[in-house]
Amino acid sequence: MSTESNQKKVNAKTGRPKVSSRGGVRVNAGRPKGSVAKVTISSLLDSIELQGGQSYTDLLTQDFLAARRGNDSGLTAKYHNLILNKVMATMNSIEVSNPQDEVDAKSAAFTAALAKITEIAATTK
């Protein structure tokens, strides 16, 4: 190694050593070893229930009703959006039920189409 690479580079304008703008490594920086990474939703909701003595759903309902009684249309609209987004997120599945004869007819049609495709592929070779 050359001695130049071991020395700090000097700023031509100031004559002082160049310093990284990113800060670099700092002693005792970052999360301590063994600490919990994040607050979970379930632990947060459990804590709210323990501190308040009511479930989060009950508190949300009470706050929504208080906003309605107070004629706060902006806050009521926010509660509507919050509640509807939650309801829609849990109701996003579609159940499709087909009678067995429909399933059999679709299976036969698929089999016939597949046979035609393989026939076409065989004749083009």
Backbone torsions as a table, in degrees:
resi	resn	phi	psi	omega
1	MET	NA	145.3	178.3
2	SER	-86.8	158.7	-179.9
3	THR	-72.2	-23.3	179.5
4	GLU	-67.3	-36.6	-178.2
5	SER	-72.8	-24.0	178.8
6	ASN	-80.3	-21.6	-179.3
7	GLN	-87.8	150.8	177.4
8	LYS	-72.5	145.5	177.9
9	LYS	-75.2	148.2	-175.8
10	VAL	-107.1	137.3	175.8
11	ASN	-72.8	125.9	-175.9
12	ALA	-65.6	-33.1	-177.4
13	LYS	-76.1	-44.7	-174.1
14	THR	-97.3	-22.5	-177.5
15	GLY	80.6	1.6	179.3
16	ARG	-96.3	160.2	178.1
17	PRO	-62.3	142.1	177.6
18	LYS	-69.5	140.3	179.8
19	VAL	-119.7	139.0	179.0
20	SER	-65.0	139.2	178.6
21	SER	-80.7	-7.7	-178.8
22	ARG	-88.6	-11.5	176.6
23	GLY	96.7	-39.4	178.9
24	GLY	75.5	-166.2	-176.7
25	VAL	-77.1	137.9	176.5
26	ARG	-124.6	142.2	179.3
27	VAL	-65.3	135.3	178.6
28	ASN	63.1	20.0	178.3
29	ALA	-82.9	151.9	175.9
30	GLY	94.4	-179.2	-178.4
31	ARG	-74.9	135.7	178.6
32	PRO	-64.0	149.6	179.0
33	LYS	-62.8	137.4	177.3
34	GLY	85.7	-2.0	179.8
35	SER	-78.2	156.7	179.9
36	VAL	-74.0	136.7	-173.2
37	ALA	-67.8	-49.1	-172.4
38	LYS	-144.5	161.8	171.1
39	VAL	-84.5	127.4	-179.9
40	THR	-90.1	155.9	179.2
41	ILE	-62.5	-42.4	-177.8
42	SER	-65.1	-39.5	178.6
43	SER	-68.2	-35.7	177.7
44	LEU	-64.9	-46.2	179.4
45	LEU	-65.5	-38.6	176.5
46	ASP	-62.4	-40.7	179.6
47	SER	-65.9	-41.0	177.3
48	ILE	-61.5	-42.8	-179.6
49	GLU	-66.1	-40.9	179.4
50	LEU	-66.8	-43.1	-177.9
51	GLN	-71.7	-41.5	-175.1
52	GLY	-91.8	-18.0	-178.7
53	GLY	78.4	3.6	178.7
54	GLN	-133.8	156.4	177.5
55	SER	-72.7	158.4	179.4
56	TYR	-61.4	-36.6	179.1
57	THR	-61.7	-42.7	178.4
58	ASP	-64.6	-42.3	178.5
59	LEU	-63.6	-41.2	178.6
60	LEU	-62.4	-42.1	179.2
61	THR	-63.8	-44.4	179.1
62	GLN	-62.4	-43.1	179.3
63	ASP	-64.8	-39.3	178.2
64	PHE	-62.6	-45.7	179.9
65	LEU	-65.9	-37.0	177.4
66	ALA	-64.0	-39.5	177.8
67	ALA	-65.1	-38.4	178.5
68	ARG	-67.9	-44.2	179.9
69	ARG	-64.3	-32.8	-179.7
70	GLY	-82.9	4.2	-179.4
71	ASN	54.2	35.9	176.6
72	ASP	-90.5	90.5	-173.2
73	SER	-66.7	-34.2	179.2
74	GLY	-65.5	-46.5	179.4
75	LEU	-68.1	-38.1	177.4
76	THR	-62.1	-40.5	178.6
77	ALA	-64.2	-39.0	177.5
78	LYS	-64.2	-40.5	177.0
79	TYR	-65.0	-39.9	176.5
80	HIS	-59.0	-46.3	179.6
81	ASN	-62.1	-44.2	-179.9
82	LEU	-60.3	-48.6	-176.7
83	ILE	-68.4	-43.2	-179.7
84	LEU	-66.1	-37.1	177.2
85	ASN	-63.6	-38.2	178.3
86	LYS	-67.7	-44.1	-179.4
87	VAL	-64.0	-43.8	-178.3
88	MET	-67.2	-33.4	179.8
89	ALA	-67.6	-30.9	-179.9
90	THR	-89.2	-10.6	-178.8
91	MET	-113.9	33.3	-175.1
92	ASN	-94.0	12.5	177.8
93	SER	-102.1	148.9	179.5
94	ILE	-117.9	129.7	179.1
95	GLU	-100.0	124.4	-179.7
96	VAL	-116.8	126.6	177.6
97	SER	-126.0	125.1	178.9
98	ASN	-115.5	138.5	173.6
99	PRO	-63.8	155.4	-176.1
100	GLN	-60.1	-35.0	-179.9
101	ASP	-65.8	-33.1	175.9
102	GLU	-67.4	-41.9	178.8
103	VAL	-62.8	-43.1	178.8
104	ASP	-63.5	-40.7	179.6
105	ALA	-64.8	-42.3	178.9
106	LYS	-66.4	-37.9	178.4
107	SER	-64.3	-41.6	179.2
108	ALA	-66.1	-40.8	179.7
109	ALA	-65.3	-40.3	178.4
110	PHE	-64.7	-42.6	179.6
111	THR	-62.5	-42.4	179.2
112	ALA	-64.3	-42.8	-179.8
113	ALA	-65.2	-39.8	178.4
114	LEU	-64.7	-39.1	178.4
115	ALA	-63.8	-41.2	179.1
116	LYS	-64.2	-40.9	-179.0
117	ILE	-64.2	-43.4	179.5
118	THR	-67.6	-33.7	175.8
119	GLU	-62.5	-45.7	-179.7
120	ILE	-63.7	-42.6	-179.4
121	ALA	-64.3	-36.4	-179.1
122	ALA	-70.4	-36.6	-177.9
123	THR	-77.0	-22.8	-178.1
124	THR	-85.0	-10.8	-179.4
125	LYS	-78.8	NA	NA
